[in-house]
Amino acid sequence: MAPVAQRERFAVEPAGLAAALGAMRGAGVEEAVLLSTCNRVEWYLASHEPEAAVSAASAFFGDGVPIRAQVGPGAVRHVFRVTGGLDSMILGESQILGQVRVAFAAGQGAGTVGPFLDALFRAALAAGRRVRRETDIVGVTASVPSAAVVHAARLLGSLRGSRVLVIGAGKMGEATARAMVEAGARAVVVANRTVEAAREIAAPFGGAVVPLDRVGAELARADVAIVGTGAPGVILDAAAVAAACSARATALVVIDIAVPRNVDPAAGRLPGVHLYDIDDLIAIPSERGAGTAGVQRAEALIEDDAQRFLRERAGRGAAALIAEARADADAILACEWDRARARLAALSADEEAVVRAVLHRVVNKLLHRPIAALVAAAESGRVAPEAPGAESAGEGR
């Protein structure tokens, strides 16, 4: 996986999704969904020209940036694995299902979701829900905020009695505040540009709320700061952290869970400041390690659902091909009969019916073997879906 310093270059905030999707449609791609999270930026594209779709995704990332592209069944399986939490930085990540749902809704809103991606994402989201319902891979560290809590607790020895500053009032901030309280934090302070949003998060925990311009004072009092806002860059520079820590007698733990990063990396070089970004959380072992029965069960469920989707789409593709072949054969038969009929002696209605029936039987027998082979191929999943899917992901995945 590419480091956060590279991934943050391509991160797209929710407000920018419509423009990015519209540009992809303008590049000639029929259907598109863009998933941009803390550890991935991925295009899911459906096109009758997969190579052109991959080229369009490459253009989005720019020259010199290698991308990993999957086309056809491989792309379909990838979508299912993502929604199932099996392709996440933290195995079984609990938030990815909601993030995929948001990306899908954005594509629908932008008019870039057609029949293929609509069917694909509905099936993949259903598979993701099934994994969470029937397996145990979602553990207490199966999300970025909860992993941050575990990391902070290990660094401090314990969060009991600690004072925690949460900067950001989005879903990440809410999940982090809840996890901190459950881990024993004595006090939680939520800072956000919009005080009302911060108050909604802090209220259930009896936490305090401060505007962003008072973060410095709260940073000086906190034991740990969790920073994760929707800002497109640094909101906490090294100078501000240095000023807040000038009178501290104890170390300050700062965990930046935002992508793009919200904390100046230079702050990590200050004396008494321990700065960690989202990539540092990868080293935290999940409660459900790879190879456990839960993961094996999840892998089996995802593969089963992906195969079912591929078979169903292949069946529809085969049906369309069969109908097209029959229509072509009937058209050829009708054309040749019209040409031959003029050269034939007068035929009675009964004689003409016999000749036409013979011709139809010959055509059906000629078509029988290739149609049977096509049906068998569809049932085994060897026929491509109706619209080939091309999924392209940058190295930030």
Long-range contacts (C-beta under 8 A, 24 or more apart in sequence): 1-39, 1-89, 1-282, 1-395, 1-396, 1-397, 2-394, 2-395, 2-396, 2-397, 3-279, 4-259, 4-261, 4-277, 4-278, 4-279, 6-395, 6-396, 7-39, 7-40, 7-41, 7-259, 7-394, 7-395, 7-396, 8-259, 8-260, 8-261, 9-260, 10-36, 10-41, 10-60, 10-61, 10-394, 10-396, 11-36, 11-41, 11-232, 11-259, 11-260, 11-396, 12-36, 12-41, 13-230, 13-232, 14-102, 14-106, 14-230, 17-103, 17-106, 17-110, 18-106, 18-109, 18-110, 20-60, 21-106, 21-107, 21-110, 21-112, 22-110, 22-112, 23-60, 24-56, 24-57, 24-60, 24-112, 25-110, 25-111, 25-112, 27-56, 27-59, 28-52, 28-56, 29-53, 29-56, 30-114, 30-387, 31-107, 31-112, 31-113, 31-114, 31-116, 31-117, 31-387, 32-107, 32-112, 32-113, 32-117, 33-103, 33-104, 33-106, 33-107, 33-112, 33-113, 33-117, 33-121, 34-103, 34-106, 34-107, 35-82, 35-99, 35-100, 35-103, 36-103, 37-96, 37-99, 37-259, 38-89, 38-144, 38-257, 38-258, 38-259, 38-278, 39-88, 39-89, 39-259, 39-278, 39-396, 39-397, 40-82, 40-393, 40-396, 40-397, 41-393, 41-394, 41-396, 41-397, 42-82, 42-391, 42-392, 42-393, 42-394, 42-397, 43-391, 43-392, 43-393, 44-75, 44-79, 44-117, 44-120, 44-121, 44-389, 44-391, 45-389, 45-390, 45-391, 45-392, 46-114, 46-116, 46-117, 46-120, 46-387, 46-388, 46-389, 46-390, 47-387, 47-388, 47-390, 48-387, 48-388, 50-388, 50-389, 50-390, 51-390, 53-390, 53-392, 54-390, 54-392, 57-390, 57-392, 58-392, 61-394, 65-394, 65-395, 66-395, 67-392, 67-393, 67-394, 67-395, 68-392, 68-393, 68-394, 68-395, 68-397, 69-390, 69-391, 69-392, 69-393, 70-390, 70-391, 70-392, 70-393, 71-388, 71-389, 71-390, 71-391, 72-384, 72-385, 72-388, 72-389, 72-390, 73-310, 73-381, 74-391, 75-389, 75-390, 75-391, 76-120, 76-306, 76-309, 76-310, 76-385, 76-389, 77-302, 77-303, 77-306, 78-391, 78-393, 79-120, 79-121, 79-124, 79-391, 80-123, 80-124, 80-127, 80-128, 80-302, 80-303, 80-305, 80-306, 80-309, 81-302, 82-124, 83-124, 83-125, 83-127, 83-128, 84-127, 84-128, 84-131, 84-298, 84-301, 84-302, 85-128, 85-131, 85-132, 85-137, 85-138, 85-142, 85-298, 86-131, 86-137, 86-295, 86-298, 86-299, 86-302, 87-397, 89-144, 89-278, 89-281, 89-282, 90-141, 90-142, 90-143, 90-144, 90-147, 90-281, 90-282, 90-284, 90-286, 91-137, 91-142, 91-286, 91-288, 91-289, 91-290, 91-295, 92-137, 92-138, 92-139, 92-142, 92-286, 92-288, 92-295, 92-298, 93-138, 93-142, 93-143, 93-144, 94-132, 94-138, 94-142, 94-143, 95-143, 95-144, 95-171, 95-175, 96-128, 97-125, 97-128, 97-129, 97-132, 98-171, 100-124, 100-125, 100-128, 101-125, 114-387, 115-386, 115-387, 116-313, 116-385, 116-386, 116-387, 116-389, 117-389, 119-309, 119-313, 120-309, 120-389, 123-305, 123-308, 123-309, 124-305, 124-309, 126-305, 127-301, 127-302, 127-305, 127-306, 130-301, 130-305, 131-298, 131-301, 131-302, 134-297, 134-301, 135-294, 135-295, 135-297, 135-298, 135-301, 136-288, 136-294, 137-288, 137-292, 137-294, 137-295, 137-298, 138-288, 139-286, 139-287, 139-288, 140-287, 141-284, 141-285, 141-286, 141-287, 142-286, 142-287, 142-288, 143-175, 144-172, 144-257, 144-278, 144-281, 145-172, 145-175, 145-176, 145-179, 145-226, 145-228, 145-257, 146-175, 146-179, 147-281, 147-284, 148-176, 148-179, 148-226, 148-255, 148-257, 148-281, 149-176, 149-179, 149-180, 149-183, 150-284, 151-255, 151-276, 151-280, 151-281, 151-284, 152-180, 152-224, 152-226, 152-253, 152-255, 153-183, 155-224, 155-253, 155-274, 156-223, 156-224, 156-253, 158-184, 159-183, 159-184, 159-185, 159-224, 160-184, 160-185, 160-186, 161-185, 161-186, 162-186, 162-223, 162-224, 163-187, 163-189, 163-221, 163-222, 163-223, 163-224, 164-188, 164-189, 164-222, 164-223, 164-224, 164-225, 164-226, 165-189, 165-191, 165-215, 165-218, 165-219, 165-221, 165-222, 165-224, 165-225, 165-226, 166-190, 166-191, 166-201, 166-225, 166-226, 167-191, 167-192, 167-212, 167-215, 167-225, 167-226, 167-227, 167-228, 167-229, 167-235, 167-236, 167-262, 168-192, 168-226, 168-227, 168-228, 168-229, 168-230, 168-258, 168-262, 169-194, 169-197, 169-198, 169-200, 169-201, 170-228, 170-229, 170-230, 172-228, 172-257, 172-258, 173-201, 173-226, 173-228, 173-229, 174-201, 176-226, 176-228, 176-257, 177-201, 177-202, 177-205, 177-207, 178-204, 178-205, 180-226, 181-205, 189-218, 189-222, 191-215, 191-218, 192-229, 193-229, 215-240, 216-240, 216-243, 216-244, 217-244, 219-244, 219-245, 219-252, 220-244, 220-245, 220-247, 220-248, 222-252, 223-250, 223-252, 223-253, 224-252, 224-253, 224-254, 224-255, 225-252, 225-253, 225-254, 225-255, 226-255, 226-257, 227-254, 227-255, 227-256, 227-257, 227-258, 227-262, 227-263, 228-256, 228-257, 228-258, 228-262, 229-258, 229-262, 231-258, 231-260, 231-262, 232-260, 233-260, 233-261, 233-262, 234-261, 234-262, 234-263, 234-264, 235-262, 235-263, 236-262, 236-263, 236-264, 236-267, 237-264, 237-266, 237-267, 238-264, 238-266, 238-267, 238-269, 238-270, 241-267, 241-270, 241-273, 242-267, 242-270, 245-270, 245-271, 245-272, 245-273, 248-272, 255-280, 255-281, 257-281, 307-381, 310-381, 310-385, 311-378, 311-379, 311-380, 311-381, 313-385, 313-386, 314-377, 314-378, 314-381, 314-382, 314-383, 314-384, 314-385, 315-378, 315-379, 315-383, 316-385, 316-386, 317-378, 317-383, 317-384, 317-385, 317-386, 318-374, 318-375, 318-377, 318-378, 318-383, 320-386, 321-374, 321-383, 322-371, 322-374, 322-375, 325-367, 325-370, 325-371, 326-367, 329-363, 329-366, 329-367, 330-363, 333-359, 333-360, 333-363
